[in-house]
Amino acid sequence: MMMVKEGKSPITWVGSRFSSKTFTTALALFWRMVGEPGLSITCVPGGKFEQGRVAMGYMKAFCRFFPRIRRRPWTSTTITLSNRSSFSILFPTENGVQGKRANVVWIDEAQLIDKEIFDLVIFQAGAEKTQVILTGTAEYPSVLHDAWEATSEENRMMTRWEEVVEAGITSREVVEAMREQVAPDAWRAMMECEWVKKGDRVFNPRIEKFDQVANPTGKWWGWDFNPAAGHWGVAVVKDVDGVAWVVEERVARDFREVGRISAGGVCVLEDGGTNSGYCDAVVSLFPTLNWRRERATAESRGKMVATALKMMGDNKVVVNESCVELVKNLPSIRFDDRGMPDKKSVKNPHVVDAFLLAIHASTSTPVLLPKRWRKK
């Protein structure tokens, strides 16, 4: 794999959760922008939109402390200083990233980026003076693990949870509470910085009994259509802290019942992977539905939901114990070598698919239901 030009090593930082990797890297790059006129920095977030907003938010916050160095206008993806230094967010797609050549390329949450996209990013950033910085959490196999192996000793940095507690960034109580909520192998990867194989990971959501969600930001429904097994739907409510609360699971007999159940929320509908028959049926029954006529393959759908699930994290998904089928099936989800959910051992894959679609919808732009289905 091509990391950088020959003779040049990337800077790779593998850190535990709570180690402030994004904040610290953004702060260091901000001071470089101040001290090096004309410096161009590109950030490629592995966590897609949410992670990109975090990095850009830090940069804008730093700039507000020094109003004389700001140069307007700013956009949601680019800021420029008065010395012509710039910081840009470029989101990866299947074609790599599109943007101007940069002096520094920072890949945040690098363990979430596909190898094919990562190779394109590095290739497009491959000018001789381009410096590559990678930050993320230990997980194997991943591009971050490959980068760690290709990085020289002096450019490697690893921060475990004990160092984070010792530095006062978080408390031991918070860390110990997290230990109880995640699977042992997930703990080893996220907090001990051990290279844990993805196929060994088991999704381990929190199971609680709760009546309502405090400070909700929206409600999303995910649906898996199956005439034989019933149309399974799962409702997710996301709060201001980004935690996804799975509040309800339902089975519908037909598409009109799907509409009635989903009224008042935001709905994402699955077309059965490569089977477009259900998509056409939905359009014919609900002609006013703003349906995205995607012909997504099963693999691309799997990558979307896998990325969304990893963005949420085991400790950020809480399932109401009233969701009986989910409680029985979710702990069985394992991840294969590609990091995608492996549902072969799951007894009810339909409710699991509905759950994954709802999680994906809560981290992206979902499909809106017509107004007549929303609660007044």
C-alpha positions in Angstrom: 0.0 0.0 0.0 1.3 3.4 -1.0 1.5 5.6 2.2 3.6 8.5 1.0 6.5 9.2 -1.3 9.6 7.0 -0.8 11.6 7.9 2.3 8.8 9.7 4.0 6.9 8.3 7.0 3.4 9.3 8.1 2.6 10.4 11.7 0.2 7.9 13.3 -1.5 8.3 16.6 -3.5 5.4 18.0 -5.5 6.5 21.1 -8.2 5.3 23.4 -11.6 6.8 23.7 -11.6 10.1 25.7 -8.0 10.8 24.7 -9.0 14.0 22.8 -7.3 12.9 19.5 -9.4 15.1 17.3 -9.1 18.2 19.6 -5.4 17.9 20.2 -4.6 17.3 16.5 -6.8 20.2 15.4 -5.1 22.5 18.0 -1.6 21.5 16.8 -2.6 22.1 13.1 -4.2 25.4 14.0 -0.9 26.7 15.4 0.9 25.5 12.3 -1.6 27.5 10.2 -0.8 30.6 12.3 3.0 30.1 12.0 3.2 29.0 8.4 1.6 31.4 5.9 0.0 29.7 2.9 -0.2 26.3 4.6 -3.0 24.2 3.2 -4.4 21.4 5.4 -7.0 18.9 4.4 -9.0 16.7 6.9 -10.6 13.5 5.6 -12.9 12.2 8.4 -13.4 8.5 8.6 -16.5 9.0 10.6 -18.1 10.9 7.6 -20.3 14.0 8.4 -20.5 13.9 12.1 -16.7 13.5 12.6 -16.0 16.2 10.0 -18.3 18.7 11.9 -16.4 18.0 15.1 -13.0 18.8 13.5 -14.3 21.9 11.8 -16.0 23.1 15.0 -12.8 23.0 16.9 -11.0 25.0 14.2 -13.6 27.7 14.1 -13.6 27.8 17.9 -9.8 28.4 18.0 -10.1 31.1 15.4 -12.7 33.1 17.4 -10.1 33.7 20.1 -7.9 35.5 17.5 -10.3 37.7 15.4 -7.5 39.5 13.6 -6.3 36.4 11.9 -9.7 35.4 10.5 -10.4 35.9 6.9 -14.0 35.7 5.7 -16.0 34.3 4.2 -16.0 30.8 5.8 -18.0 27.9 4.7 -19.1 24.7 6.4 -16.1 22.9 4.9 -13.4 25.5 4.6 -11.8 28.3 6.7 -9.0 30.6 5.6 -6.8 32.8 7.8 -5.4 36.3 6.9 -2.0 34.7 6.2 -3.6 32.6 3.4 -3.4 29.4 5.4 -6.5 27.2 5.0 -8.2 24.2 6.6 -10.7 22.1 4.6 -12.9 19.1 5.2 -13.2 16.6 2.3 -15.5 13.7 2.6 -14.4 10.4 1.1 -16.6 8.8 -1.6 -16.1 5.7 -3.8 -14.1 7.9 -6.1 -11.7 9.1 -3.4 -11.7 12.8 -2.5 -12.0 15.8 -4.8 -10.2 19.0 -3.9 -7.0 21.0 -4.1 -3.6 19.5 -3.3 -2.6 20.1 0.3 0.6 20.4 2.3 -0.9 18.3 5.1 -3.5 15.6 4.9 -5.1 14.5 8.2 -7.2 11.4 8.2 -9.3 11.3 11.4 -10.9 8.0 12.6 -8.8 6.3 10.0 -9.9 2.8 11.1 -13.3 3.5 9.6 -12.1 4.2 6.0 -12.2 1.5 3.4 -8.7 0.5 2.0 -9.7 1.4 -1.6 -10.7 4.9 -0.6 -7.7 5.3 1.6 -5.3 4.4 -1.2 -7.0 7.0 -3.5 -6.8 9.7 -0.7 -3.1 9.0 -0.3 -2.5 8.9 -4.0 -4.3 12.2 -4.6 -2.4 13.8 -1.7 0.9 12.4 -3.0 2.9 15.6 -3.7 6.5 15.3 -2.4 6.1 17.8 0.4 2.7 16.4 1.6 2.7 15.3 5.2 0.2 12.5 6.2 -1.3 12.4 9.8 -3.5 9.5 10.9 -5.5 9.3 14.1 -7.9 6.6 15.3 -8.6 3.6 17.5 -6.8 0.2 17.3 -8.7 -2.2 15.1 -7.3 -5.0 12.9 -7.5 -5.3 9.9 -7.8 -1.6 9.0 -5.9 1.0 7.1 -4.8 2.5 10.5 -3.1 -0.8 11.4 -1.4 -0.8 8.0 -0.3 2.8 8.5 1.0 1.9 12.0 3.2 -0.9 10.5 4.5 1.5 7.8 5.3 4.3 10.3 8.8 4.8 11.7 9.2 4.5 15.5 9.8 8.2 16.0 6.5 9.1 14.3 4.3 6.6 16.3 2.3 7.5 19.3 -0.1 5.4 21.4 -2.2 6.7 24.2 -4.0 4.2 26.5 -6.8 4.9 28.9 -4.6 5.0 32.0 -2.6 7.9 30.6 -5.9 9.7 29.8 -7.0 9.4 33.4 -3.6 10.4 34.7 -3.7 13.5 32.6 -7.1 14.5 34.1 -8.9 14.4 30.7 -11.6 12.1 32.2 -12.2 10.3 35.5 -11.6 6.7 36.4 -15.3 6.3 37.3 -16.4 7.2 33.7 -13.9 4.8 32.2 -15.0 2.0 34.6 -18.6 2.7 33.8 -17.8 2.3 30.1 -16.0 -1.0 30.8 -19.3 -2.5 32.0 -21.2 -1.5 28.8 -18.9 -2.9 26.1 -17.8 -6.3 25.1 -14.3 -7.3 26.3 -12.7 -7.3 22.8 -14.2 -3.9 22.1 -12.7 -2.6 25.4 -9.3 -4.0 24.4 -9.4 -2.1 21.1 -11.0 1.1 22.2 -9.3 1.6 25.6 -6.2 -0.7 25.8 -5.2 0.1 22.2 -4.7 -3.6 21.3 -5.0 -4.6 17.7 -8.2 -6.6 17.9 -9.5 -8.4 14.8 -12.8 -7.1 13.5 -14.2 -10.6 13.1 -13.9 -11.1 16.9 -16.0 -8.1 17.7 -19.6 -8.7 19.0 -22.1 -5.9 19.1 -23.0 -5.4 22.7 -25.7 -2.7 23.2 -27.0 -1.5 26.6 -30.3 -3.0 27.5 -32.4 -0.7 29.8 -36.0 0.0 30.8 -36.9 3.6 30.2 -40.1 5.6 29.8 -38.8 8.5 27.7 -35.7 10.1 26.2 -34.3 13.3 27.6 -33.4 16.1 25.1 -34.4 14.2 21.9 -33.3 15.6 18.5 -35.5 13.4 16.3 -37.1 10.1 15.7 -36.2 7.6 12.9 -37.9 4.4 11.7 -36.1 1.7 9.8 -38.1 -0.9 7.9 -37.3 -4.3 6.5 -39.9 -5.6 4.1 -40.6 -9.4 3.9 -44.1 -10.6 3.0 -43.5 -14.0 4.6 -42.0 -12.9 7.9 -43.8 -9.5 8.1 -42.6 -6.0 7.6 -40.4 -5.4 10.7 -39.9 -1.8 11.9 -37.6 -0.3 14.5 -37.8 3.2 16.0 -34.7 5.1 17.1 -34.7 8.4 19.0 -31.4 10.3 19.1 -30.6 12.8 21.9 -28.4 15.8 22.0 -25.4 13.8 23.1 -25.6 11.6 20.0 -26.9 8.5 21.9 -29.4 6.4 19.9 -32.3 5.1 22.1 -34.1 2.2 20.5 -37.6 2.8 21.8 -39.9 0.5 19.8 -40.1 -2.5 17.5 -43.2 -3.3 15.4 -44.5 -5.7 12.7 -46.7 -4.4 9.9 -48.9 -6.4 7.6 -48.8 -4.0 4.7 -47.3 -0.8 3.4 -50.3 1.3 4.6 -49.8 0.1 8.1 -46.1 1.0 7.8 -47.2 4.5 7.0 -49.6 4.7 10.0 -47.0 3.3 12.4 -44.3 5.7 11.2 -46.5 8.8 11.3 -44.8 11.5 13.3 -41.3 10.3 12.7 -38.8 10.1 9.9 -38.9 6.9 7.9 -36.2 5.1 5.9 -37.5 2.3 3.7 -35.4 -0.6 2.4 -35.9 -1.9 -1.1 -34.6 -5.4 -0.4 -31.0 -4.7 -1.5 -30.8 -5.6 -5.2 -34.6 -6.4 -5.4 -36.4 -3.2 -6.7 -39.9 -4.8 -6.5 -40.6 -3.5 -3.0 -39.4 0.0 -4.0 -41.9 0.1 -6.9 -44.7 -1.2 -4.6 -44.0 1.6 -2.1 -44.1 4.2 -4.8 -47.4 3.0 -6.2 -49.0 2.8 -2.8 -47.6 6.1 -1.5 -47.3 8.3 -4.6 -46.4 11.4 -2.6 -43.6 9.7 -0.6 -40.3 11.4 -1.2 -38.6 8.1 -2.0 -34.9 8.1 -2.9 -34.9 5.6 -5.8 -31.6 4.1 -5.0 -30.6 0.8 -6.5 -28.2 0.0 -3.7 -26.6 -3.4 -3.8 -26.6 -5.6 -0.7 -22.9 -4.9 -0.2 -23.1 -1.1 -0.4 -26.1 -1.2 2.0 -24.1 -3.3 4.4 -21.2 -0.9 4.3 -23.5 2.1 5.0 -25.1 0.5 8.1 -21.7 -0.9 9.3 -20.2 2.5 9.1 -23.2 4.1 10.9 -23.0 1.4 13.7 -19.3 2.0 14.2 -19.9 5.8 14.3 -22.4 5.3 17.1 -20.3 2.8 19.1 -21.4 0.1 21.4 -21.7 2.5 24.3 -24.0 4.9 22.4 -26.8 2.6 21.6 -29.4 1.9 24.3 -32.2 -0.6 23.7 -35.5 -0.6 25.6 -36.0 -4.1 27.1 -39.6 -4.0 25.7 -38.0 -4.6 22.2 -38.0 -8.4 22.9 -36.8 -9.6 19.4 -34.0 -7.1 19.3 -32.8 -8.0 22.8 -32.7 -11.6 21.8 -30.8 -11.0 18.5 -28.5 -8.0 18.8 -25.9 -9.6 21.1 -25.4 -12.2 18.3 -24.2 -9.7 15.7 -20.5 -10.2 14.9 -18.4 -8.3 12.4 -16.6 -10.1 9.6 -13.1 -9.4 8.3 -14.4 -6.4 6.2 -16.0 -4.8 9.3 -19.5 -5.5 8.1 -22.3 -7.0 10.3 -22.5 -10.8 9.9 -26.1 -11.8 10.5 -25.7 -15.5 9.7 -26.0 -16.6 13.3 -29.0 -14.2 14.0 -32.4 -16.0 14.3 -34.4 -13.0 13.2 -32.4 -11.1 10.6 -35.4 -8.9 9.6 -35.6 -7.1 12.9 -31.8 -6.7 12.9 -31.9 -5.2 9.4 -34.6 -2.8 10.5 -32.5 -1.8 13.5 -29.4 -1.2 11.3 -31.4 0.9 8.8 -32.8 3.0 11.6 -29.2 3.6 13.0 -28.1 4.5 9.5 -31.0 6.9 9.0 -30.2 8.6 12.3 -26.6 9.4 11.1 -27.6 10.6 7.5 -30.3 12.3 5.5 -33.4 10.1 5.8 -36.6 10.0 3.8 -39.5 12.2 5.0 -43.0 10.9 5.4 -45.9 12.9 3.8 -47.4 15.5 6.1 -50.7 13.6 6.3 -49.0 10.8 8.2 -47.4 13.0 10.8 -49.0 13.5 14.2 -50.8 16.8 14.6 
